[in-house]
């Protein structure tokens, strides 16, 4: 399943990824810090979505209350919650 997410409170304008059987693939950030976005994308490749959430939830960017990794965790939390409702 392809997921498109509009992050809030960060420099990136969009996060796209694929979620297959609870595993994260092909994370892509539009905008933001390119090096950090690529690093997060590569590190999360093939990781269980719940593990990504556990590791990235709560990371802050400077004085902002959130970050691109935290927003990725938010996107995954929303998708996982919606799947549990079904």
N, CA, C and O atoms as a GROMACS GRO file, in nm:
protein
  344
    1UNK      N    1   0.083  -0.116   0.000
    1UNK     CA    2   0.000   0.000   0.000
    1UNK      C    3   0.089   0.124   0.000
    1UNK      O    4   0.181   0.136   0.081
    2UNK      N    5   0.061   0.216  -0.092
    2UNK     CA    6   0.138   0.341  -0.094
    2UNK      C    7   0.069   0.442  -0.003
    2UNK      O    8  -0.053   0.456  -0.005
    3UNK      N    9   0.150   0.512   0.077
    3UNK     CA   10   0.099   0.610   0.171
    3UNK      C   11   0.157   0.746   0.135
    3UNK      O   12   0.276   0.759   0.109
    4UNK      N   13   0.069   0.846   0.133
    4UNK     CA   14   0.110   0.985   0.113
    4UNK      C   15   0.066   1.062   0.236
    4UNK      O   16  -0.049   1.052   0.279
    5UNK      N   17   0.160   1.139   0.294
    5UNK     CA   18   0.133   1.208   0.419
    5UNK      C   19   0.183   1.350   0.409
    5UNK      O   20   0.293   1.374   0.360
    6UNK      N   21   0.103   1.446   0.455
    6UNK     CA   22   0.144   1.586   0.460
    6UNK      C   23   0.188   1.617   0.602
    6UNK      O   24   0.104   1.629   0.692
    7UNK      N   25   0.319   1.632   0.624
    7UNK     CA   26   0.370   1.660   0.758
    7UNK      C   27   0.334   1.801   0.804
    7UNK      O   28   0.310   1.890   0.722
    8UNK      N   29   0.333   1.820   0.934
    8UNK     CA   30   0.303   1.951   0.993
    8UNK      C   31   0.419   1.995   1.082
    8UNK      O   32   0.474   1.915   1.157
    9UNK      N   33   0.455   2.123   1.071
    9UNK     CA   34   0.555   2.180   1.161
    9UNK      C   35   0.699   2.151   1.124
    9UNK      O   36   0.789   2.173   1.206
   10UNK      N   37   0.723   2.102   1.002
   10UNK     CA   38   0.860   2.072   0.957
   10UNK      C   39   0.884   2.130   0.818
   10UNK      O   40   0.791   2.180   0.754
   11UNK      N   41   1.006   2.122   0.772
   11UNK     CA   42   1.042   2.178   0.642
   11UNK      C   43   0.994   2.093   0.525
   11UNK      O   44   0.963   2.148   0.419
   12UNK      N   45   0.988   1.964   0.541
   12UNK     CA   46   0.943   1.879   0.429
   12UNK      C   47   0.794   1.902   0.404
   12UNK      O   48   0.716   1.925   0.496
   13UNK      N   49   0.757   1.896   0.276
   13UNK     CA   50   0.618   1.920   0.238
   13UNK      C   51   0.538   1.792   0.223
   13UNK      O   52   0.415   1.795   0.228
   14UNK      N   53   0.605   1.679   0.206
   14UNK     CA   54   0.535   1.552   0.187
   14UNK      C   55   0.625   1.436   0.225
   14UNK      O   56   0.747   1.444   0.215
   15UNK      N   57   0.561   1.327   0.269
   15UNK     CA   58   0.630   1.201   0.293
   15UNK      C   59   0.552   1.094   0.219
   15UNK      O   60   0.430   1.084   0.232
   16UNK      N   61   0.623   1.015   0.140
   16UNK     CA   62   0.561   0.904   0.069
   16UNK      C   63   0.636   0.778   0.107
   16UNK      O   64   0.758   0.780   0.125
   17UNK      N   65   0.563   0.668   0.119
   17UNK     CA   66   0.626   0.541   0.150
   17UNK      C   67   0.533   0.428   0.111
   17UNK      O   68   0.416   0.449   0.081
   18UNK      N   69   0.586   0.309   0.113
   18UNK     CA   70   0.507   0.190   0.090
   18UNK      C   71   0.508   0.107   0.218
   18UNK      O   72   0.610   0.096   0.286
   19UNK      N   73   0.393   0.049   0.250
   19UNK     CA   74   0.380  -0.037   0.366
   19UNK      C   75   0.324  -0.170   0.318
   19UNK      O   76   0.212  -0.176   0.269
   20UNK      N   77   0.403  -0.276   0.334
   20UNK     CA   78   0.364  -0.409   0.289
   20UNK      C   79   0.373  -0.505   0.406
   20UNK      O   80   0.482  -0.529   0.459
   21UNK      N   81   0.261  -0.560   0.447
   21UNK     CA   82   0.257  -0.653   0.560
   21UNK      C   83   0.326  -0.597   0.684
   21UNK      O   84   0.397  -0.669   0.754
   22UNK      N   85   0.305  -0.468   0.709
   22UNK     CA   86   0.361  -0.405   0.827
   22UNK      C   87   0.507  -0.366   0.816
   22UNK      O   88   0.568  -0.324   0.915
   23UNK      N   89   0.565  -0.379   0.696
   23UNK     CA   90   0.707  -0.348   0.674
   23UNK      C   91   0.719  -0.223   0.585
   23UNK      O   92   0.649  -0.211   0.484
   24UNK      N   93   0.807  -0.132   0.624
   24UNK     CA   94   0.826  -0.004   0.556
   24UNK      C   95   0.924  -0.019   0.439
   24UNK      O   96   1.028  -0.084   0.450
   25UNK      N   97   0.886   0.043   0.325
   25UNK     CA   98   0.972   0.042   0.206
   25UNK      C   99   0.962   0.178   0.136
   25UNK      O  100   0.861   0.248   0.146
   26UNK      N  101   1.067   0.214   0.066
   26UNK     CA  102   1.070   0.329  -0.026
   26UNK      C  103   1.022   0.459   0.036
   26UNK      O  104   0.936   0.526  -0.021
   27UNK      N  105   1.075   0.496   0.151
   27UNK     CA  106   1.040   0.623   0.214
   27UNK      C  107   1.103   0.736   0.133
   27UNK      O  108   1.221   0.731   0.099
   28UNK      N  109   1.022   0.837   0.102
   28UNK     CA  110   1.069   0.952   0.026
   28UNK      C  111   1.012   1.080   0.088
   28UNK      O  112   0.892   1.093   0.107
   29UNK      N  113   1.101   1.172   0.119
   29UNK     CA  114   1.062   1.303   0.170
   29UNK      C  115   1.071   1.404   0.057
   29UNK      O  116   1.165   1.400  -0.022
   30UNK      N  117   0.974   1.494   0.048
   30UNK     CA  118   0.981   1.605  -0.045
   30UNK      C  119   1.013   1.729   0.036
   30UNK      O  120   0.937   1.768   0.124
   31UNK      N  121   1.127   1.790   0.007
   31UNK     CA  122   1.172   1.905   0.083
   31UNK      C  123   1.244   1.861   0.210
   31UNK      O  124   1.269   1.743   0.231
   32UNK      N  125   1.277   1.958   0.292
   32UNK     CA  126   1.348   1.927   0.416
   32UNK      C  127   1.498   1.917   0.392
   32UNK      O  128   1.549   1.960   0.289
   33UNK      N  129   1.568   1.861   0.487
   33UNK     CA  130   1.714   1.845   0.481
   33UNK      C  131   1.745   1.717   0.403
   33UNK      O  132   1.721   1.608   0.453
   34UNK      N  133   1.799   1.729   0.282
   34UNK     CA  134   1.818   1.611   0.198
   34UNK      C  135   1.901   1.499   0.261
   34UNK      O  136   1.864   1.382   0.251
   35UNK      N  137   2.010   1.534   0.325
   35UNK     CA  138   2.094   1.430   0.385
   35UNK      C  139   2.023   1.355   0.496
   35UNK      O  140   2.029   1.232   0.503
   36UNK      N  141   1.956   1.428   0.584
   36UNK     CA  142   1.883   1.364   0.692
   36UNK      C  143   1.768   1.280   0.639
   36UNK      O  144   1.745   1.169   0.687
   37UNK      N  145   1.697   1.333   0.541
   37UNK     CA  146   1.584   1.259   0.483
   37UNK      C  147   1.632   1.128   0.419
   37UNK      O  148   1.568   1.024   0.436
   38UNK      N  149   1.741   1.134   0.346
   38UNK     CA  150   1.795   1.012   0.284
   38UNK      C  151   1.840   0.912   0.390
   38UNK      O  152   1.819   0.792   0.377
   39UNK      N  153   1.902   0.964   0.496
   39UNK     CA  154   1.948   0.876   0.604
   39UNK      C  155   1.832   0.805   0.672
   39UNK      O  156   1.837   0.684   0.694
   40UNK      N  157   1.727   0.879   0.705
   40UNK     CA  158   1.609   0.820   0.768
   40UNK      C  159   1.547   0.717   0.674
   40UNK      O  160   1.509   0.608   0.716
   41UNK      N  161   1.536   0.752   0.546
   41UNK     CA  162   1.476   0.660   0.448
   41UNK      C  163   1.554   0.529   0.440
   41UNK      O  164   1.494   0.422   0.440
   42UNK      N  165   1.685   0.536   0.435
   42UNK     CA  166   1.766   0.414   0.425
   42UNK      C  167   1.763   0.332   0.553
   42UNK      O  168   1.759   0.209   0.549
   43UNK      N  169   1.765   0.400   0.666
   43UNK     CA  170   1.765   0.328   0.793
   43UNK      C  171   1.633   0.257   0.821
   43UNK      O  172   1.631   0.154   0.888
   44UNK      N  173   1.524   0.310   0.770
   44UNK     CA  174   1.393   0.250   0.796
   44UNK      C  175   1.355   0.146   0.691
   44UNK      O  176   1.256   0.074   0.710
   45UNK      N  177   1.428   0.135   0.583
   45UNK     CA  178   1.397   0.038   0.477
   45UNK      C  179   1.394  -0.104   0.532
   45UNK      O  180   1.492  -0.150   0.592
   46UNK      N  181   1.281  -0.172   0.512
   46UNK     CA  182   1.268  -0.310   0.554
   46UNK      C  183   1.238  -0.328   0.702
   46UNK      O  184   1.233  -0.441   0.751
   47UNK      N  185   1.217  -0.219   0.774
   47UNK     CA  186   1.192  -0.226   0.918
   47UNK      C  187   1.041  -0.238   0.942
   47UNK      O  188   0.960  -0.184   0.867
   48UNK      N  189   1.005  -0.309   1.048
   48UNK     CA  190   0.865  -0.316   1.089
   48UNK      C  191   0.816  -0.176   1.123
   48UNK      O  192   0.887  -0.100   1.189
   49UNK      N  193   0.696  -0.142   1.079
   49UNK     CA  194   0.640  -0.009   1.102
   49UNK      C  195   0.635   0.025   1.251
   49UNK      O  196   0.666   0.137   1.290
   50UNK      N  197   0.596  -0.071   1.333
   50UNK     CA  198   0.588  -0.046   1.477
   50UNK      C  199   0.726  -0.013   1.536
   50UNK      O  200   0.736   0.068   1.628
   51UNK      N  201   0.829  -0.075   1.484
   51UNK     CA  202   0.965  -0.047   1.531
   51UNK      C  203   1.008   0.094   1.488
   51UNK      O  204   1.073   0.165   1.565
   52UNK      N  205   0.971   0.134   1.367
   52UNK     CA  206   1.002   0.269   1.320
   52UNK      C  207   0.936   0.370   1.413
   52UNK      O  208   1.001   0.467   1.454
   53UNK      N  209   0.810   0.350   1.445
   53UNK     CA  210   0.739   0.441   1.535
   53UNK      C  211   0.809   0.447   1.670
   53UNK      O  212   0.831   0.556   1.724
   54UNK      N  213   0.844   0.333   1.725
   54UNK     CA  214   0.909   0.328   1.856
   54UNK      C  215   1.042   0.404   1.857
   54UNK      O  216   1.076   0.468   1.956
   55UNK      N  217   1.114   0.396   1.748
   55UNK     CA  218   1.246   0.460   1.743
   55UNK      C  219   1.240   0.610   1.711
   55UNK      O  220   1.323   0.687   1.760
   56UNK      N  221   1.142   0.651   1.629
   56UNK     CA  222   1.142   0.788   1.579
   56UNK      C  223   1.045   0.882   1.652
   56UNK      O  224   1.062   1.004   1.646
   57UNK      N  225   0.946   0.828   1.719
   57UNK     CA  226   0.846   0.909   1.787
   57UNK      C  227   0.914   0.998   1.891
   57UNK      O  228   0.992   0.950   1.973
   58UNK      N  229   0.884   1.128   1.886
   58UNK     CA  230   0.935   1.221   1.986
   58UNK      C  231   1.065   1.291   1.951
   58UNK      O  232   1.111   1.376   2.027
   59UNK      N  233   1.126   1.257   1.838
   59UNK     CA  234   1.248   1.328   1.797
   59UNK      C  235   1.210   1.470   1.759
   59UNK      O  236   1.112   1.493   1.687
   60UNK      N  237   1.288   1.565   1.807
   60UNK     CA  238   1.262   1.705   1.779
   60UNK      C  239   1.369   1.763   1.688
   60UNK      O  240   1.482   1.712   1.684
   61UNK      N  241   1.334   1.867   1.615
   61UNK     CA  242   1.428   1.939   1.529
   61UNK      C  243   1.450   2.077   1.590
   61UNK      O  244   1.366   2.165   1.579
   62UNK      N  245   1.564   2.093   1.654
   62UNK     CA  246   1.592   2.221   1.720
   62UNK      C  247   1.487   2.253   1.824
   62UNK      O  248   1.461   2.173   1.914
   63UNK      N  249   1.427   2.370   1.812
   63UNK     CA  250   1.325   2.413   1.908
   63UNK      C  251   1.184   2.373   1.865
   63UNK      O  252   1.088   2.399   1.937
   64UNK      N  253   1.171   2.310   1.749
   64UNK     CA  254   1.039   2.267   1.703
   64UNK      C  255   0.992   2.149   1.788
   64UNK      O  256   1.074   2.071   1.836
   65UNK      N  257   0.862   2.137   1.807
   65UNK     CA  258   0.810   2.025   1.886
   65UNK      C  259   0.808   1.892   1.811
   65UNK      O  260   0.767   1.790   1.866
   66UNK      N  261   0.850   1.893   1.686
   66UNK     CA  262   0.848   1.774   1.601
   66UNK      C  263   0.968   1.776   1.507
   66UNK      O  264   1.051   1.866   1.515
   67UNK      N  265   0.976   1.677   1.420
   67UNK     CA  266   1.084   1.668   1.321
   67UNK      C  267   1.034   1.582   1.206
   67UNK      O  268   0.925   1.525   1.214
   68UNK      N  269   1.111   1.573   1.101
   68UNK     CA  270   1.072   1.486   0.989
   68UNK      C  271   1.063   1.339   1.034
   68UNK      O  272   0.968   1.271   0.996
   69UNK      N  273   1.158   1.287   1.113
   69UNK     CA  274   1.143   1.150   1.161
   69UNK      C  275   1.018   1.132   1.248
   69UNK      O  276   0.949   1.031   1.238
   70UNK      N  277   0.989   1.230   1.333
   70UNK     CA  278   0.869   1.225   1.417
   70UNK      C  279   0.743   1.227   1.331
   70UNK      O  280   0.646   1.158   1.363
   71UNK      N  281   0.745   1.304   1.224
   71UNK     CA  282   0.630   1.308   1.134
   71UNK      C  283   0.612   1.176   1.058
   71UNK      O  284   0.500   1.136   1.031
   72UNK      N  285   0.722   1.110   1.025
   72UNK     CA  286   0.713   0.976   0.965
   72UNK      C  287   0.648   0.881   1.064
   72UNK      O  288   0.563   0.801   1.026
   73UNK      N  289   0.686   0.890   1.191
   73UNK     CA  290   0.624   0.807   1.294
   73UNK      C  291   0.474   0.836   1.303
   73UNK      O  292   0.394   0.744   1.317
   74UNK      N  293   0.436   0.963   1.295
   74UNK     CA  294   0.294   1.001   1.299
   74UNK      C  295   0.218   0.940   1.182
   74UNK      O  296   0.108   0.888   1.200
   75UNK      N  297   0.276   0.946   1.064
   75UNK     CA  298   0.212   0.888   0.946
   75UNK      C  299   0.188   0.740   0.966
   75UNK      O  300   0.080   0.689   0.938
   76UNK      N  301   0.290   0.670   1.014
   76UNK     CA  302   0.277   0.526   1.035
   76UNK      C  303   0.176   0.494   1.144
   76UNK      O  304   0.100   0.398   1.132
   77UNK      N  305   0.174   0.573   1.250
   77UNK     CA  306   0.076   0.552   1.358
   77UNK      C  307  -0.066   0.564   1.304
   77UNK      O  308  -0.153   0.484   1.339
   78UNK      N  309  -0.089   0.662   1.219
   78UNK     CA  310  -0.223   0.682   1.162
   78UNK      C  311  -0.264   0.563   1.076
   78UNK      O  312  -0.378   0.516   1.085
   79UNK      N  313  -0.173   0.515   0.994
   79UNK     CA  314  -0.202   0.401   0.907
   79UNK      C  315  -0.225   0.276   0.989
   79UNK      O  316  -0.321   0.203   0.964
   80UNK      N  317  -0.140   0.251   1.087
   80UNK     CA  318  -0.155   0.132   1.172
   80UNK      C  319  -0.287   0.136   1.249
   80UNK      O  320  -0.353   0.033   1.263
   81UNK      N  321  -0.325   0.253   1.300
   81UNK     CA  322  -0.451   0.266   1.374
   81UNK      C  323  -0.570   0.238   1.281
   81UNK      O  324  -0.666   0.171   1.321
   82UNK      N  325  -0.564   0.289   1.159
   82UNK     CA  326  -0.672   0.267   1.062
   82UNK      C  327  -0.682   0.118   1.026
   82UNK      O  328  -0.793   0.066   1.009
   83UNK      N  329  -0.570   0.051   1.015
   83UNK     CA  330  -0.570  -0.092   0.983
   83UNK      C  331  -0.629  -0.173   1.097
   83UNK      O  332  -0.698  -0.271   1.073
   84UNK      N  333  -0.603  -0.134   1.220
   84UNK     CA  334  -0.656  -0.206   1.336
   84UNK      C  335  -0.807  -0.190   1.347
   84UNK      O  336  -0.875  -0.278   1.400
   85UNK      N  337  -0.860  -0.077   1.296
   85UNK     CA  338  -1.005  -0.053   1.301
   85UNK      C  339  -1.082  -0.144   1.206
   85UNK      O  340  -1.200  -0.171   1.227
   86UNK      N  341  -1.015  -0.190   1.102
   86UNK     CA  342  -1.082  -0.272   1.001
   86UNK      C  343  -1.108  -0.412   1.048
   86UNK      O  344  -1.164  -0.493   0.974
   0.00000   0.00000   0.00000
